[in-house]
Amino acid sequence: MSEMPRLVKQGLYDPRFEHDACGVGFVANIKGGKSHDIVEQGLQVLQNLTHRGACGCDPLTGDGAGILMQLPHEFLAKECRALRITLPDPGQYGAGMVFLPRDIAERNVCEEIFEKIIHEEGQRLLGWRSVPTDPSACGDLARKCMPEIRQIFVARGKGIADAEALERKLYVIRRCVERLVNEADLRDSESFYVSSLSCRTLVYKGLLLPEQIKEWRDVAPSRSR
């Protein structure tokens, strides 16, 4: 597997000064209505911001693009039922989008750390779901370093009174997991990344060009663990 090179200090370059320079668009229904049209409009806004991104020697690999959306509970509940995972009502659970190493042993270490922290923080692991993807929609460079992409579902435990408290707890879980994975001295630790872990929103992102987000279609079966 080809890995992304680590950023190291050399000459006048120092990775400490790296920072985001993203273009951001926002689409919402002011009355709180849900519709697929909002997602489609969001994707159009994303394409209109193509000039804010960059690509290198591989013109089909971007420096990153994605979409944040309201947690699609009905869709997730349907997908999880096929995996024998029962999701509670919205606000009672969180969903995470997690990038993991392709190496099975290292991926297992990351997942075990995640599950350990969830238990220690008094929450309940509901299960994992592999996210179906279409690698052919990516550029060659992105495809070579593409991580394993899985979703994790966490139900709120005792002492978590409402969605606000759950959101704070999920943030704590995420930060603890990130620190422990970083300290685990894995060969491919940089492939581990939590795009989102929330009871409100879900993020789809990658080393993609804006127009590739829509083409990242479902071609692989989901599986549980």
Secondary structure as a PSIPRED ss2 file (coil, helix, strand):
# PSIPRED VFORMAT (PSIPRED V4.0)

   1 M C   1.000  0.000  0.000
   2 S C   1.000  0.000  0.000
   3 E C   1.000  0.000  0.000
   4 M C   1.000  0.000  0.000
   5 P C   1.000  0.000  0.000
   6 R C   1.000  0.000  0.000
   7 L C   1.000  0.000  0.000
   8 V C   1.000  0.000  0.000
   9 K C   1.000  0.000  0.000
  10 Q E   0.000  0.000  1.000
  11 G C   1.000  0.000  0.000
  12 L C   1.000  0.000  0.000
  13 Y E   0.000  0.000  1.000
  14 D C   1.000  0.000  0.000
  15 P H   0.000  1.000  0.000
  16 R H   0.000  1.000  0.000
  17 F H   0.000  1.000  0.000
  18 E C   1.000  0.000  0.000
  19 H C   1.000  0.000  0.000
  20 D C   1.000  0.000  0.000
  21 A C   1.000  0.000  0.000
  22 C C   1.000  0.000  0.000
  23 G C   1.000  0.000  0.000
  24 V C   1.000  0.000  0.000
  25 G C   1.000  0.000  0.000
  26 F C   1.000  0.000  0.000
  27 V C   1.000  0.000  0.000
  28 A C   1.000  0.000  0.000
  29 N C   1.000  0.000  0.000
  30 I C   1.000  0.000  0.000
  31 K C   1.000  0.000  0.000
  32 G C   1.000  0.000  0.000
  33 G C   1.000  0.000  0.000
  34 K C   1.000  0.000  0.000
  35 S C   1.000  0.000  0.000
  36 H H   0.000  1.000  0.000
  37 D H   0.000  1.000  0.000
  38 I H   0.000  1.000  0.000
  39 V H   0.000  1.000  0.000
  40 E H   0.000  1.000  0.000
  41 Q H   0.000  1.000  0.000
  42 G H   0.000  1.000  0.000
  43 L H   0.000  1.000  0.000
  44 Q H   0.000  1.000  0.000
  45 V H   0.000  1.000  0.000
  46 L H   0.000  1.000  0.000
  47 Q H   0.000  1.000  0.000
  48 N H   0.000  1.000  0.000
  49 L C   1.000  0.000  0.000
  50 T H   0.000  1.000  0.000
  51 H H   0.000  1.000  0.000
  52 R H   0.000  1.000  0.000
  53 G C   1.000  0.000  0.000
  54 A C   1.000  0.000  0.000
  55 C E   0.000  0.000  1.000
  56 G C   1.000  0.000  0.000
  57 C C   1.000  0.000  0.000
  58 D C   1.000  0.000  0.000
  59 P C   1.000  0.000  0.000
  60 L C   1.000  0.000  0.000
  61 T C   1.000  0.000  0.000
  62 G E   0.000  0.000  1.000
  63 D C   1.000  0.000  0.000
  64 G C   1.000  0.000  0.000
  65 A E   0.000  0.000  1.000
  66 G E   0.000  0.000  1.000
  67 I E   0.000  0.000  1.000
  68 L E   0.000  0.000  1.000
  69 M E   0.000  0.000  1.000
  70 Q E   0.000  0.000  1.000
  71 L C   1.000  0.000  0.000
  72 P C   1.000  0.000  0.000
  73 H H   0.000  1.000  0.000
  74 E H   0.000  1.000  0.000
  75 F H   0.000  1.000  0.000
  76 L H   0.000  1.000  0.000
  77 A H   0.000  1.000  0.000
  78 K H   0.000  1.000  0.000
  79 E H   0.000  1.000  0.000
  80 C H   0.000  1.000  0.000
  81 R H   0.000  1.000  0.000
  82 A C   1.000  0.000  0.000
  83 L C   1.000  0.000  0.000
  84 R C   1.000  0.000  0.000
  85 I C   1.000  0.000  0.000
  86 T C   1.000  0.000  0.000
  87 L C   1.000  0.000  0.000
  88 P C   1.000  0.000  0.000
  89 D C   1.000  0.000  0.000
  90 P C   1.000  0.000  0.000
  91 G C   1.000  0.000  0.000
  92 Q C   1.000  0.000  0.000
  93 Y E   0.000  0.000  1.000
  94 G E   0.000  0.000  1.000
  95 A E   0.000  0.000  1.000
  96 G E   0.000  0.000  1.000
  97 M E   0.000  0.000  1.000
  98 V E   0.000  0.000  1.000
  99 F E   0.000  0.000  1.000
 100 L E   0.000  0.000  1.000
 101 P C   1.000  0.000  0.000
 102 R C   1.000  0.000  0.000
 103 D C   1.000  0.000  0.000
 104 I H   0.000  1.000  0.000
 105 A H   0.000  1.000  0.000
 106 E H   0.000  1.000  0.000
 107 R H   0.000  1.000  0.000
 108 N H   0.000  1.000  0.000
 109 V H   0.000  1.000  0.000
 110 C H   0.000  1.000  0.000
 111 E H   0.000  1.000  0.000
 112 E H   0.000  1.000  0.000
 113 I H   0.000  1.000  0.000
 114 F H   0.000  1.000  0.000
 115 E H   0.000  1.000  0.000
 116 K H   0.000  1.000  0.000
 117 I H   0.000  1.000  0.000
 118 I H   0.000  1.000  0.000
 119 H H   0.000  1.000  0.000
 120 E H   0.000  1.000  0.000
 121 E C   1.000  0.000  0.000
 122 G C   1.000  0.000  0.000
 123 Q C   1.000  0.000  0.000
 124 R E   0.000  0.000  1.000
 125 L E   0.000  0.000  1.000
 126 L E   0.000  0.000  1.000
 127 G E   0.000  0.000  1.000
 128 W E   0.000  0.000  1.000
 129 R E   0.000  0.000  1.000
 130 S E   0.000  0.000  1.000
 131 V C   1.000  0.000  0.000
 132 P C   1.000  0.000  0.000
 133 T C   1.000  0.000  0.000
 134 D C   1.000  0.000  0.000
 135 P H   0.000  1.000  0.000
 136 S H   0.000  1.000  0.000
 137 A H   0.000  1.000  0.000
 138 C C   1.000  0.000  0.000
 139 G C   1.000  0.000  0.000
 140 D H   0.000  1.000  0.000
 141 L H   0.000  1.000  0.000
 142 A H   0.000  1.000  0.000
 143 R H   0.000  1.000  0.000
 144 K H   0.000  1.000  0.000
 145 C C   1.000  0.000  0.000
 146 M C   1.000  0.000  0.000
 147 P C   1.000  0.000  0.000
 148 E E   0.000  0.000  1.000
 149 I E   0.000  0.000  1.000
 150 R E   0.000  0.000  1.000
 151 Q E   0.000  0.000  1.000
 152 I E   0.000  0.000  1.000
 153 F E   0.000  0.000  1.000
 154 V E   0.000  0.000  1.000
 155 A E   0.000  0.000  1.000
 156 R C   1.000  0.000  0.000
 157 G C   1.000  0.000  0.000
 158 K C   1.000  0.000  0.000
 159 G C   1.000  0.000  0.000
 160 I C   1.000  0.000  0.000
 161 A C   1.000  0.000  0.000
 162 D C   1.000  0.000  0.000
 163 A H   0.000  1.000  0.000
 164 E H   0.000  1.000  0.000
 165 A H   0.000  1.000  0.000
 166 L H   0.000  1.000  0.000
 167 E H   0.000  1.000  0.000
 168 R H   0.000  1.000  0.000
 169 K H   0.000  1.000  0.000
 170 L H   0.000  1.000  0.000
 171 Y H   0.000  1.000  0.000
 172 V H   0.000  1.000  0.000
 173 I H   0.000  1.000  0.000
 174 R H   0.000  1.000  0.000
 175 R H   0.000  1.000  0.000
 176 C H   0.000  1.000  0.000
 177 V H   0.000  1.000  0.000
 178 E H   0.000  1.000  0.000
 179 R H   0.000  1.000  0.000
 180 L H   0.000  1.000  0.000
 181 V H   0.000  1.000  0.000
 182 N H   0.000  1.000  0.000
 183 E H   0.000  1.000  0.000
 184 A C   1.000  0.000  0.000
 185 D C   1.000  0.000  0.000
 186 L C   1.000  0.000  0.000
 187 R C   1.000  0.000  0.000
 188 D C   1.000  0.000  0.000
 189 S H   0.000  1.000  0.000
 190 E H   0.000  1.000  0.000
 191 S H   0.000  1.000  0.000
 192 F C   1.000  0.000  0.000
 193 Y E   0.000  0.000  1.000
 194 V E   0.000  0.000  1.000
 195 S E   0.000  0.000  1.000
 196 S E   0.000  0.000  1.000
 197 L E   0.000  0.000  1.000
 198 S E   0.000  0.000  1.000
 199 C C   1.000  0.000  0.000
 200 R C   1.000  0.000  0.000
 201 T E   0.000  0.000  1.000
 202 L E   0.000  0.000  1.000
 203 V E   0.000  0.000  1.000
 204 Y E   0.000  0.000  1.000
 205 K E   0.000  0.000  1.000
 206 G E   0.000  0.000  1.000
 207 L C   1.000  0.000  0.000
 208 L C   1.000  0.000  0.000
 209 L C   1.000  0.000  0.000
 210 P H   0.000  1.000  0.000
 211 E H   0.000  1.000  0.000
 212 Q H   0.000  1.000  0.000
 213 I H   0.000  1.000  0.000
 214 K H   0.000  1.000  0.000
 215 E H   0.000  1.000  0.000
 216 W C   1.000  0.000  0.000
 217 R C   1.000  0.000  0.000
 218 D C   1.000  0.000  0.000
 219 V C   1.000  0.000  0.000
 220 A C   1.000  0.000  0.000
 221 P C   1.000  0.000  0.000
 222 S C   1.000  0.000  0.000
 223 R C   1.000  0.000  0.000
 224 S C   1.000  0.000  0.000
 225 R C   1.000  0.000  0.000
